[in-house]
Amino acid sequence: MTDTAARAGARWALADEQARIVLDARPPRRLSIAAVVVVVAAAVIGLAVVALVSPLDSDGRVATTAAGAVIGLAVVIVDASRTYRSRRHPERLPVTRALSGRERHAIDRVVRGRLVAPDERLGIVHAAAVQSSSGRALLSTGGFLVLLTSTAVAGGFPWPLYVAAAFAAAIAFGFAVRDVVVARRYLDGHPVELRSGPLPDRNRATRSGRSAGS
């Protein structure tokens, strides 16, 4: 076994250990995707309407954008604080934190149904899907979107950069929503079963696809 293979094996071993901790714990509470999307969309649309109908220096525009910025920043800070506190709870630590970017991408592709995971990787895939399905990532991405939209609507220089950043945040929020939906769909089709060994392979019907590999 080469040194590179040994390091990869060590990374997967750490991910498997974390996956067992996650799957042995109570599943995280799921946020309502519809509720988060409606709230964020309402905030962004409201800010856009204010930008269209209110003069740049009007009191209403200043107050609205300030409120939006404060709310968005507060959500980001609260979520960052929750993430920091998660270090005290092993079951909340990311399953894929020890993996390389390429390996994380492979796990994501399995959850999306584009790859088939080997039996020894299924526990990690299930645990990663469980964590993604909670929807917690929607809070920070939604908060950033509202914050950047508020900054763009405020019209300060350089406002074109803020507009571009807000568009990028909107795309990131869309991908975050997609990831939660995909993770929940995966878990619906592959119920988690806790056991001491690797989780059973329920992807045999798609064996014609590619394998995630190591």
Beta strands, then each sheet from edge to edge (+ up, - down):
end
